[in-house]
Amino acid sequence: MTKTPTIADRVEALEALLTRKGIVTSEQLDSIVARYADQVGPLNGARLIARAWTDPEFKARLLIDATSVVQEWKLEGGQVDRLIVKENTASIHNVVVCTLCSCYPWAILGLPPKWYKSPEYRSRIVVEPRTVLGEMGLQLDEGTEIRVWDSSAEVRYLVLPEQPSETVGLPEGEL
């Protein structure tokens, strides 16, 4: 019985093949991984949100013109040519979907999770958002308005979450 290789095994084999054929060096691959770990992806989103939670002027600018903020921050990675930020509040919960494909601001959030790309999520979240969110473990009060934003090739959306009360007053670097 043959053991199915793990993803780590497959990645290792692919790296060995690419380096053996001279297509890429180990140093180049390390550089790419470091770039995505430090300059592209979820850390960028965390920094944006932390700044918005601690700097009211920055938050206002982010909500008015997120595209300019992203350009000023020189965020790399693409898919943020036009970004709109929507703020969650006590009475409004925003949800993002791309009904046509799976457009996602990966320069800010990293690669999209599998569920975001699934046809089921993309079709159901626009029709029954409260039910879908409940199935994902998020129970919202009936009085909470849910707004669904449809990303496209032209525009990406990012939700500014409500700041957890226990983090209010913390400096940006601790968030």
C-alpha positions in Angstrom: 0.0 0.0 0.0 1.5 3.3 -1.1 1.3 6.2 1.3 -0.1 9.4 -0.1 2.4 12.2 0.1 1.6 15.1 2.3 1.5 18.6 1.0 4.9 19.3 2.8 6.3 16.2 0.9 5.0 17.6 -2.4 6.4 21.1 -1.8 9.8 19.6 -0.9 9.8 17.5 -4.1 8.8 20.5 -6.2 11.5 22.7 -4.6 14.1 19.9 -5.3 13.0 19.6 -8.9 13.0 23.3 -9.5 16.4 23.8 -8.0 17.9 20.8 -9.6 16.8 22.1 -13.1 18.3 25.5 -12.3 14.9 27.2 -12.6 15.2 28.8 -9.1 17.7 28.7 -6.2 16.9 27.9 -2.6 17.8 31.5 -1.7 15.3 32.8 -4.2 12.5 30.6 -2.8 13.5 31.7 0.8 13.2 35.3 -0.4 9.8 34.8 -1.9 8.5 33.1 1.3 10.0 35.9 3.5 8.3 38.5 1.2 4.9 36.9 1.6 5.4 36.4 5.3 6.6 40.0 6.0 5.4 42.3 3.3 2.3 40.8 1.7 -0.8 39.4 3.3 -2.4 39.2 6.7 0.3 41.3 8.5 -0.6 44.2 6.2 -4.3 43.8 7.1 -3.5 43.6 10.8 -1.4 46.8 10.6 -4.2 48.7 8.8 -6.8 47.6 11.3 -4.6 48.3 14.4 -3.8 51.8 13.0 -7.5 52.5 12.4 -8.4 51.4 15.9 -5.8 53.7 17.5 -5.8 56.7 15.1 -9.2 58.3 14.4 -7.8 60.5 11.6 -6.3 57.5 9.9 -9.6 55.6 10.3 -11.5 58.4 8.7 -9.1 58.5 5.8 -9.3 54.7 5.4 -13.1 54.7 5.3 -13.1 57.6 2.8 -10.3 56.6 0.5 -8.7 53.2 1.3 -7.1 53.1 -2.1 -5.0 56.1 -1.4 -4.0 54.8 2.0 -2.9 51.5 0.5 -0.8 53.4 -2.1 0.8 55.5 0.6 1.7 52.4 2.6 3.2 50.9 -0.6 1.5 47.6 0.0 2.7 44.9 -2.4 0.9 42.0 -3.8 -1.8 43.2 -6.1 -5.5 43.0 -6.1 -5.9 46.2 -4.2 -5.9 48.7 -7.1 -9.3 50.0 -5.8 -10.1 49.2 -2.2 -13.2 50.1 -0.2 -13.3 49.6 3.5 -16.7 49.1 5.3 -16.9 49.4 9.0 -18.7 47.0 11.3 -20.7 48.6 14.1 -22.9 47.5 16.9 -25.9 47.6 14.4 -24.2 46.8 11.1 -22.3 43.7 10.1 -20.5 43.7 6.7 -19.8 40.6 4.7 -17.7 40.4 1.5 -18.1 38.0 -1.4 -17.1 37.7 -5.0 -20.1 36.1 -6.7 -18.4 35.8 -10.1 -15.1 34.3 -9.1 -13.1 34.8 -5.9 -11.6 38.2 -6.0 -9.8 38.9 -2.8 -7.4 41.6 -1.5 -4.6 39.1 -0.9 -2.0 41.9 -0.6 -3.8 42.8 2.6 -5.3 39.6 3.8 -3.2 36.9 2.3 -4.6 34.0 0.2 -8.4 33.6 0.4 -9.7 30.7 2.6 -11.2 27.8 0.8 -14.7 28.6 1.9 -14.5 32.1 0.4 -13.8 30.5 -3.0 -16.5 27.8 -2.7 -19.5 28.1 -5.1 -21.8 27.4 -2.1 -20.6 30.4 -0.1 -20.6 32.7 -3.1 -24.2 31.8 -4.0 -25.7 31.5 -0.5 -24.2 34.5 1.3 -26.0 37.0 -0.9 -29.4 35.2 -0.4 -29.2 34.1 3.2 -26.3 35.8 4.9 -27.6 35.4 8.5 -28.0 31.6 8.0 -24.6 31.2 6.4 -22.8 33.3 9.1 -24.6 31.2 11.7 -23.4 28.0 10.1 -19.9 29.5 10.3 -20.3 30.1 14.1 -21.3 33.8 14.0 -24.7 34.4 15.6 -25.9 38.0 15.1 -28.8 39.6 16.9 -31.9 39.8 14.7 -31.7 43.6 14.9 -28.2 43.6 13.3 -28.3 44.7 9.7 -26.2 42.6 7.4 -24.7 44.2 4.3 -23.2 42.0 1.6 -20.5 43.6 -0.6 -19.7 42.0 -3.9 -16.0 42.3 -4.9 -15.0 42.3 -8.5 -12.0 42.6 -10.8 -12.4 46.4 -10.4 -12.9 46.8 -6.7 -12.1 44.9 -3.5 -13.7 45.3 -0.1 -12.2 45.0 3.3 -14.2 45.0 6.5 -13.0 47.1 9.5 -14.1 44.9 12.4 -15.4 46.4 15.6 -12.6 46.8 18.1 -13.0 44.3 21.0 -13.6 46.3 24.2 -10.8 44.6 26.0 -8.3 46.1 23.5 -9.5 49.7 23.6 -6.6 51.9 24.9 -3.9 49.4 23.9 -1.1 50.9 21.7 -1.0 50.0 18.1 2.0 47.7 18.5 0.1 45.5 21.0 -2.9 44.9 18.9 
